[in-house]
Amino acid sequence: MITTLLHVVTTIFLFNICKIEAQCQGSVNTNPIYTTPPVLLNTSQDGNGKLYITGGDSNPVKVLHLYGTPYEMGYAQGELLGDEILSLYTQFWGYLDEFIAPYVKDLPYLIQNLIETFGVQAALEAEVVLTELFVPQHFEDEIRGLADALQIEFAEVMKIMLFPELIKAQCSIVGAWGNATQSHGLLQLRALDWGTDNPFVAHPLLTVYHPLSDDGHPYATLGWTGFIGALTGFSTHVGASQKVWVHYNGTDSRAGIPWTFLFRDILQYAEDVNDALKMIDNSQRTCSVFLGLGDHSTQTARVVEYSLDTVSIFNDTTPFPGYAPSPPEHPIISDVVYVDKVSQPSTDPCLADLLQKYYGNMTSSSFIDVVSLFRTGDMHIAIYDYLSNDVYISVADQTQSWPASTTPAPAYNRTFIYFDMDSMFNVPQ
């Protein structure tokens, strides 16, 4: 009788697992996590930059540590990665029209008209003018340092920094804590879905900033060479992840602080999520995005629905952002806040089903299973473990030069790389 009962229970459990994985279209990523510390490649002449490599042959990623003033940080990046940055910039300008085309219809009318009449470069020039009064001086200083090291015009670099203002992205955000996780500490997932057919894929970069002692705290961003904004980041106080709100139909503007700069300021200066929310509320905002914020002090997370007119804050008891009641495919889960990669409101049950499957036993490894089964995070992925202060990243196949002869393998199917952030934030100059 007991044997029969166990057989029935096991059958039901396996049936539910198979049902969940059938609703999802991916397969579990079985690659071992890469744990070898980064290896030093080079140091800038003034000592303000140190360039490392990690990931081995399976997933090589450069790691850049920057020190000093913003200008010195920008100059050090240009000195250490100059040839690679200039190559990427050249590829970027050649790819720009194709890259921006799918997003033009969602842009403010002024920007749409500029693109249709004069091209994307004219729209980026307008972005420079519209944001000029709102860009903090330290970003201008860093960009000037980068431009000086590259020996190109400041305006050319600034235009490249602002291209995220023109695009949308399908990304996933998850924050889980308390009863949802094995450790009861906070885990946060950031999965960037921008596609892999673009020149950025070949140039991933993890940048670790070590500001001067009176200028905020250490933090890291995952992006690519020659780009100083933050799409994905983790600090000694908060973590940030974003998803551009594709179907936002409210008031829009580009006269404000670019969202990638605001996110980086949050990483550098916010003491906790409440601080971050004040910074968002007090800013002159531009694009419409979802932003995931994790808090070291409370070991909890929030999702912020952020646009020109509104800032709405959501936790694990709030109906899914902007849609009440929550859709059946997006149930409220205690101690979990999440937004999946598809257009909202989501009609895809995969992510919610996976979060419920792993509920109570979520770990960083669980999140690796989640992204591979849900197939989210084609360009890059970061998983933040706030209790142990560890980060795991993966990036799309960067071993082919652009344009790639075959479609680069997505990040969710590749080797994840482990970082001890206590060590990373304390790498000496």
N, C-alpha and C positions, 0 to 999 in steps of 0.2 A: 504493500500500500504506500509506504513512504517512498519507495523507489519510483512508483508510478507518479506520485505527486511531484517529486523532484523533476521527473522527466517532463511533466506538463508545464511546470514553472519555467524550466529551462527552455522549452519550446516556445512559450509565450515571449520570454525575454529575447530570444534570438529572432523571433518573428518581428518584434518591435524594432530591434536594431536594424534588421534588414529593411523594414518599412521606412525607417528614417533615412537610411542610406540610399534607398531607391528614390525617395523624394529629392535627395541631393544628387548631383550629377558627377561629383568627383570621387576620388579614391584616397585612402589614407596615405599621407606622406611618411614613408618608412626610412628616410635618410637619417643617419646619426647626426646629432648636434655637434657642431665644431666648437671645441672648447679651448684650443691653443691660444695663448695671449698674442696680441698683435706684435709684429716685428718691425723695428725701426728701419725706415728707408733713407730718410734725409732730414736735415735740420736747416732752417733758413739762416742766412748769414747773421742776422741780428738776434737770433734765438727766439723770435716770437712765433715760430711755427715749427711743428714736428710732424713729419709724415710717416705713417705706418701702413702695413698691409696685413690683412687677416683673411680667413676663409679658406686658405689652402688652394689647391687646384680646382676644387669642386665649386667654389663660390667666392672668388677673390674680391674683396672690398677694401678700398683705401680708407684710412682713418686719419683725420687731420686734427691735431691739437693746436689751438690758437691762444695767444697770450698778448697782454698789453692793451694799448688804446684801440678803439675801433679802426682808426687809420692803419695802425701797425698790424692788426689782424688781417685786414683786407690786403695789405701789401704782402704779408707773409704767404697768404693763399696764392696770390698771383705769382710770387717768386717760385714757390714749390710746385705748382701745378700749371704754370703758364702755357706751355705747349698744348697740354690737354684741353685747357679752357678755351684757348683760341680756336682749336680744332672743333670743339663742341659749338662754339658761337657761330662759326662758319656753317656748320651743318644745320644749326637752328634756323638761321636766316633762309637757308635753302628749303627748309621743310615747313616754315611758318604758315604759309597760306593753307596748305593741306591740313595742318594740325588744328587751325582755328576754325576752318569751314563748318564743321558740324555744330558749333556753338553760336554762330553769328545770330541766328534767329532769337536766341534767348538774351541777347545783350540790349542795353538801353538804345533807344532809337538813334541818338547822336553817334554812338560808336558804330552801330550797324551802318549808318549812312556813310561814315568816314571809310569803313572797310569796303563798302560796295563802290564808292566813288574814287577813293584814292589808294586803297590797299591797307593791309594790316599794319604796315610800318607807320602810316599816318595815324591809325587808331592808337598805337603805342605812344606816339609823340603826344597825342592828346591826353593819354593817361598820365604822362609825365607832368604835363601842365596842370591837370585836374588834381593830382595828388601832391603837388609840390609844397603847398602850404601845410600839409598834414604829416609829411614824412619827418620823423625825428632826426635831429642833427647827427646822431651817432650812426644812423644808417647811411646818410650821405657821406660821412667821413669814411666809413668802411668801404663803400663803393668807390670813393675817390682813391683810396689806397689800392684797391684791386685794379682800377683803371690805370693808375700810374705804373704799377708793376707790369701790367700787360702792354703799356705804351699805346693805349687806345683812348678815345674820347669818353669822358664821364657819361655823357648823354647816351652813348651806345650801350653802355653797361646798364644804365638805369632802365632803358627800354626792355632789356631782357629780364630784369628783375620783376617787371610789372606784367609779364604775359599771363600769369595765373589769374589776373583780374578779368581775362577774356574767355576763360574756359570753364567747363563743368567737369565733374568726375563722379563715377559710380564707386563709392567707397563704403566700407563697413566699419562700424564703431561698436565695441563692447566694453562695458565695465562690469566686473563681478566681484563681490566681496561677501563677508559675513558667512551666512549659511550656504552660500552658493559655491564657495571655494574650499578646497581641502585644508588650506592654512588659516582660513577665515580672514586673511589679508586681501588687499585689493590687487586684482589682475586687470590689465587694460589691453585691449587689442586695437590696433590701427592697421587696416588693410587698404592700400591705395590701388584703385582700379582705374588706370589711365590708358591701358593698352600697352603692348610691348613693341609696337611698330613706330618707334620714334627715336631720335638720336640720344635722348637722355639715358636710355636704358644701358648704354655702353659705358656710362660714367658715374656710377653710384659713389656716394661719399657720405661717411659718417663724420660730422664735424663736432668736436668737443670744444666748447668755449670756456676759457678761464678768465673772466673779467677781472679788472683791478679790484682790490679789496673793498673799495667804497662804491662799487658800481654793479650791485646785484650779486647773483650767485652762479656757480657753474651749471652748465646745461649742455645737452647734446641734441643735434638735429640730424635727421636722415634725409638726404636729398641727392644732389649731384654736384659735380665740380662747377665752380664759377657762379653758383646761385646762393645768395645769402638769406633768403626768406625761409620761414619755417612752415612746412606742411605736416611734419611728424617730429615730435620732440619730447624730451624727458629731462627734468631738472632735479635738483636736490629737494624741491618743494612740490612741484606739480608735473603732470604729464598732459600732453595735448595731442588730439587727433581730429581730423576734419573730414567733412563730406560736403561738397558743394550742392546746394539745394536746386536741383534741376528744374522743378516745376513751380518754383516761386513765381507768383504773378502780382506781387505788390509793387510799391514804389521802389525804384532803383536809382542809384547814382554812382558815379566814380569819383566824385569830389570828396575825398576822405583819406584815411590811412589805409594803405593796401593790407588786406587781411593777413598776408604772409608776414608782414612786419609786425602787426599787432600780436599775432601768435608768438612771434619770437620775443617780443617785449614781455609777454605773459611768462614765458619760460625763464627769462632773466630776472624779472623784478617781482613777480607775484609770490607772496609768502604762502598762500593757500588758495583754494578755489574761491572763497569769498573775495579775496583780493583780485583774483582774475575776473570775477563777475563785475566788480566795480570798474576795472579797466575797460571791459567791454562796454558797459553801460555808459561810461563817460566819453567814449571815443566817437569820432565821426566815422561811421561805418560805411562800407561800400557794398560788396557782394553779399548775397544771401547764402549762408552755410549752416550746416550742423557742426557743432564743435563738441568733442568729448573732452572732459576735464577730469583728471584724477588727482586726489589729494593725499599726500604723504601723512599729514597729521591726523586725518579722520579715517583713512583707509576706505574711502567711499568715492563714488564717481557721479558726475552729472552730465547730461547732454543739454547743450544750449542751442536753441533755434535763433539764429542771429541774422538780422537784415538791417537795411537802412532805418526802418521805422520801429522795429520791435526787437526785444530780447526776451525770449521765453525760456524758462529753466525747467527741466524735467528730471525726475528721479525714478526710483523703482516702483513708486506707487501712482505715478501720473499716467493717464492715458497716453498712448503713443504720440510723440510730438506732432501737434497740430490736428490730430484726428481722434475725436472722442465720440463714441467709445472706441477703444483700440480694435483694429481689424482682427478677425479670428486668426489670421496668419501672424499676428504680432501680439500675443498675449502678454499681459503684465506678469513679470516674474520677480518674486521677492529677492532683493539684494542684487538685482541685475538691471542695467539700463543698456539699451542697444538700438542701433539703426543699421539695417542691412543695405546691400549695395544697389538694390533695384530701385526704380522710381517709386516714390512714396505717394499714397500709402501702399505698403508692400502687399503683394498677393502671393509671395513665395514663402512657404512654410519651413524651408530648410533650416535657416539659421535658428529660429525659435525652437524647432524640434531638437536640434543639436544641443542647444543650451540647456534644454530640459533633460536631455539624455545624460549630460555630464553634471547636472546640478548636484551640489553637495560634495563633489569630488573634483572640481575644476582645478587644473594646474596649467602651467605654461605648455606642457605637452598636449593637454586637452585642446588648447587654442590652436596648436599646430594641426591637430586632427580636424578641428572645425574649419579652418581656412582651406584645407585641401579638399575636404568633402563638399564645402559650399562653393569652392573655386572662387574665392575672393582674395584680392591682393595680388593682381597679376604683375604690377610694377614693383611694389615693395611692401613689406610687412614689418611691423614692430610689435612686440609683446612686452609689456612692462610688468614686472613683479615688484610691487611697492614694498612689500614686507622684507624681502631679501635684497632689495635694491639691485636687481638683475634685469637685463634687457636681452631679448633675442630678436635678431633681424634676419630677413631673407630678401634678396633682390632677384629680379628677372635675369636671365642669362645675359651676362655682359661680355662674353668672350668673343662675340662677333662684332666687327666694325660695322658702322651704319652706312648705307642700308644693308640690313642683314640678308643673307642668302636664303635662310629659313627662318620661320617665326621663332623668336627667342622663347625658351621655356619660361613659364610664369614663376614668380617668386614662391607661390604656394606649393609648388612641386619640387622645390630645390632645398639644398642644405641650409638649415638655420644656424646662425652664428651667435654664440653666447658672449655676453659682456658683463663683467663685474663692475657696476658703475661706481662703487666706492673706490675701486682702484683707478677707474678711468678719470674720475673727477679730481684725483689727487696725483696725476702724472706731473712730476715737477718740470718747471721750465728749464 
